[in-house]
């Protein structure tokens, strides 16, 4: 089954991705079968080829054995429509909520 990653439904925060540079960020990914929580530090970069992007290198401590090959996330400013909220639960500065769904057929 192919999957796509989409921002979770919700109000888009007024905070832009650039504000997350140097901040501790939790990425919550909701799958049809459950949820995974990843923590890391954001690094915002201006990229002439792909546009402005936020890279989050995931902390090894927040990665389980089954996802050890996974290293991080890249979010593009142009296409980001997700929810950015201040963190009150995971011990970081902000939370990004994502949802993984089956790809359209």
N, C-alpha and C positions, 0 to 999 in steps of 0.2 A: 504494500500500500504506500503510495506517495503521500507526502504530507507537505503542508505549507505552514509557515509561521506567520501569525497575524497578531496585531495588537489586540488585547482583550477589550471587550466592549466597555465603555466608560467615558467619562469626561476627560478630554485632553487637558492635561495640566498646563498652567500658564508658564511653567518653567520649560525653557528650551533645552535641547540636548547639550548645548555648549556649557550650560550652568552645572553640568554633572562632571566636568573635567576636574580631576583631582579629588573627587568625592567618592565615598564608599557607597556602592550601589548594590541592591538586591534585585535579581531578575527572577520573577516567579513565572514558571512556564507551566501552563495547564494543558495536559494531554487528555484525550477521551478516556484514558484509563487511570488518570491520577495527576499528581502535581509534583514538580521538582523545584527546589529553591537553590539558586546559585548566588554567591556573593563575590564581589570583586571591586576593583577601582576603575573609574572611568577616565578615559583619555580622549579628549576631543581633538580632531585633526582636520585641517582644511586640505582637501585633496582635489586637485585640478581635474583629475581623470574621472573620479566617481562622485564628487561633491563632498560636502562637509559630512563628517561621520564621527560617531562616538564608539570607541572600542572599549570593551570591558574584558579584561583578562581575569578569568575566574580563579579564585583562590583554590589551591589544591585541597585545602581543608573542607571546602564545600562540595567536592566532587566525590561521588561514590566510586567503588571499584568498577562498576559496569560502565562508567562514563570517563574513565581515566584518560582516554585519548582526546577528550573534548577540552579545548583551551579557552574559548571565549565567545563573545558576541560582537557583531559590528552592526550598528544602527545608522542608517542614512537620514540626514536631516530632512531632505526633500520628501521622503516617503513616510517618515515617522508620523503616525496618527494615534499612538498609544497613550496610555495613562502614566503620568509621572506624579507620584505622590510622596510627601515626606514620610520617612519610615518611622513607625511607632512600635514595630513588632520584631524586627530582625537585627537590630543593633547597627544599622548603617544609616547613611544620610537620606537616601531616596529608594523608592521601589518602582520598578518597571514591571507591568503585568502583561504577559503574552499568552496567547492561546494557539495550540497546534491543532489543525483540523485536516480532514482528508482533502486532497486536492480536487478541484472541480473536474468532472469528466467530460 
